[in-house]
Amino acid sequence: MGKHRKKYSNDPKVRVLSLEEFFVGYNYFKNGGFIKNEWRDDSKPIPEEVFFKATSDKFIAISFTYTYVNYGTIEREKLDYIQVAFRDGKTEYELLDKEISRIKDELSLNKKRTALLNDISNIEKLKAKIPPYNSQVSEAKPKKFNEYLIDVGYKTDPNNHENKYIVFDVETNGIRTRNDDLLSLSIYDPYSGLCYNRFFPLDLQPVILTTFVHGITEGTLKNATHMTQEEMDQIIEFFDLKNRTLLSYSGSGTFDSSFVNNYCERHNIHGFEDLSFENIKSSVPQTPFGSAGELSKDNLCRMFHIEGIKTIHSGVNDCLLEWKLFEKIKNEPLFFIGNNLYRYHKEYIVPISYTAKHPELFRYAEAKTPLVIGFAKNIFEYNFSKKQLSDIKKFPTNITGVTIEHAINTMLSVKEQNNRKFLADNKKHLEFVGSLESNIIKIPIIKEDDGTIKTIDPEFKQYVEEINKVTNSIMKSLTPTIEFIKNNIFYNEPIMSQELVISEDKKVLALCDLSDRNNILEIKTKCIFEDDQYGFHISSDISEQLYYQSKNRNVYIMSILFDKDYDLKMRKIFTSSLKISIYSVELKEQVFKPPVFKPTWYEARIIKELIRDGSQTHAQLSMNVEIGDGTLSLSLGRLKREGYIVREGSPKKGGYWKVLKDEEGNPTQ
């Protein structure tokens, strides 16, 4: 039994046990757990559950756990471990029979312990469930290349995108690009309608964990074989991959290609790593806050009324959907407002507040915006004391900013400008595409004259009362700030709120938080600063907003900065500081200067590793630098573009990374 204490695969989650260790560890399944928690084709991961499977040559235990983020928030389930015990057709039955005999002996000494009969029954059921032993793995015959080709029945316009794209999709046994198995690869040519589609046998894990996602079963992989170098060469030549860009749709920019590259590395196949890739998701506008998990390929296809969405994914169907989606969104002027996706039309005047998340709106509108940098001078600062902080906290989403701004407006007796009709009419120029679900709960509120808010939804009444309690606590400490704003910025003149400002070319609009004829004051819950080739200044996004608001007026910005910490003893988040700062801002037009590239700390480690040994494989480099596969791929790409490193030859034919600059940017040659 000790002969199986070898490493099963490169997957660190897989552990090999002896048969006795396996049975003892799970108490010989006397509770019936093997039968109740059998891992089947339709099984789905359940955190903190262990599933079991018996095959012709092994016993398998699969355990899942939680992934925790953000101070204990559960994100999703993940694989904890897989335990494998190899059968020999004899020992497993001997161990089970021996345990049955032991229980019978115990029962003979105490016939009242009838529960022992149930233990025996469960072990007998397990024995009956075990498939016949067979250690022989039948050798599948490799198929000819043409046998993997499928005509999907859909061809695109031959002039569409100049025949330079091809689509590929993978189905996998998990999301770990280096340690989970590649189960299938599909490559679809939208111009010929042909799709190369093939499956791969397991070689990292002993069981398929993701059948419920893609429908691939052990039966699907029964005749699967591993790819050869000859087959990869045929794929590259047949689809002309060296002269085309491979498209995929995945959450991580390199997810699909990394899976294939790691598979090829394990099987000594080269060529795929030198191709060009593009993530279709890069053509999708930035996701609104709270909807990131909803921006799936299927949801986008629904929004664009693309037919063919299926509950169970397959590589061929996914390739077809991905191409149809790419046709809909590539070079289209799309952007989100909240959860809603719109198509831009030229009559629409772009709110400057949208451009931070959607800088492409300037391009859509053909707005001629100068490069403006805001240099700030601190003219006022107020720090809340620990006593004042005891009743103050920052609420999720933007409700804190909304309520504080309303409190300030109330204390300043501002006159709010009514722009609702103009903004509603402006929005009518957009073409609605569809909506995403959001995890953010919107609270319907009404602003009160005393600086508080109220809700018409009784479900949020208690929550709003808590918000108002915090707002009142903040208002008690705002008097010095309010007096400074009145006396040193607006000089006791009438103050407007939400003044509408439209650019001279009628392409961009801005709404001012506070303004009068000579001054504007923008309020931010956090004022971001940058230190770059232009010096130390307010972030470019905020500077741009102030430029459109200012109309040659004096410019000020208020920062309301919350700092939070986590009390380990009380197990809760608390406000550790609250600071109000007011800056006078000088806006200066600048001549564009190319940004100075500086390697990140892990990119610097990559450079040092490659100076030490440039012949390291992708997997070795990832392990030595201690960063994930996706991050490594992106970092290598950045370093190549910036002239720090260059690839000399193929990694499978003695190639290596040549370092041209060290981490400080100094030439190494």
C-alpha angles and dihedrals in degrees: 000000000000091000090081095060089102124115108273097207144322089284106106089201092067116087127182120220133179116252091252092051090049095051095041092047091057095036092247088292091276088155091060092247094140091060097038094046100037113154107236135172092267095045119123127201115266116191115243091014127115119214127195137209134181119204132178092275110018150033116230133197119192121194127189129194139176130276109224125205138164103026096324102325110150112236106176144315121280138185112273101181146326117218120200128194116184118224127218098189093250114046095058092057093044091053093048093046090048090054091048089053091049091052091048090053090051090048092051089059093050115022091180091071093089091161086078089068088061089052091054091047092053093050090049090051089052091052090052090049095055111103119230113281117257122160094176114106110207112229111236117215116240114246125233115259093250091056089068093056120102129184103224093192097239127103126176127221105286089228093053110115091344096275091283100123136074128179128228133180135184133204113207144183093243141332100277102105095201103036105034124078125257104231103179143003124203125185117187127193106203091195097057098026091230122134126193106215126177142152131224131214119244114266104158103040132035097223140035109250101179107051090121088064103046107009094239110147137178086264090057090055095042095106097026120129133191121262122257132212089250091057093049089051090051092050093051092047097042095051095034088233095169089067099040139066117243112224126204136162116227140138092243117052094233102029099114097037092046091055091052093043092051091048090051091048091053091050098040095246121145138188103064094080091061095058128101120254137190129186110225086213088071087071091055116093118250112285118249117249111275096021102075093111090052096060094095126145091248094052092049091048089053090051090053093042093243110166127219102062111154133192092226112053125224129184095238095049092043091053090052093048092046092053093048089050091048089053089054099048109028109112091352118139096240130154141157128246103190107313094336123098117214138183112228122236124192095245090066117101108218117231107229090222089068096055096073089068095029109035088164087076089078088057093047091050093042087227114176101221119174120223102261124182124194116218111197134208119194109234101163137024134176125181119197114232123238089254091053091047094056092084098036131092138157115244124216123272118005099313091105093054092046094051096044091048090050090049091052091048090051094050090048092047091229124185109235114218117227109230098148098112094046092049092046092050090047091053091055088072090070124087113231113226105174147294138261127215113253131212089207116099111219116216115209106225140178119207114234126213092242093063096261130105135228133200130221090208111085090204090072098038096105092044092051090048088056090049091050091049090056092044091053090050090052093045091056089062098041098080096097090048093048092048091051092050092049097044104032105032110025097021092220092301120140111280126216126209123207095009109182116231121184123194119245092250090052092234103107133040132192135192117214119221092210128359149148133181094290108024144042128197120194118199120213129176084217129017110207121211129199132203111200144120090317095052130246112337147137113286115281093242093057092042089054091051092050090049092058093043097047106067088189093310128131110278128219134168131199121208119201103191122190121191118198133195136181122244105214092192096050092031095224141107118251137182107257096181142359120196130180116203129178121199132190107223129211111200114209129182111232137199109240114261119190110247116255109242116227121179116241118240092265092045087054088053090050090053092050091049092050092048087054094046121356093181095071117128121238091258094048092049092048091051095046095047091041097226131122125268095250094049090048093052092050092046094050088050092052093047091049092050092049093050098247096120139014133195115242111198130325119316089227094055102050095285123154145185114264114207113217098175133025123231090277092055095253117142112256095203 
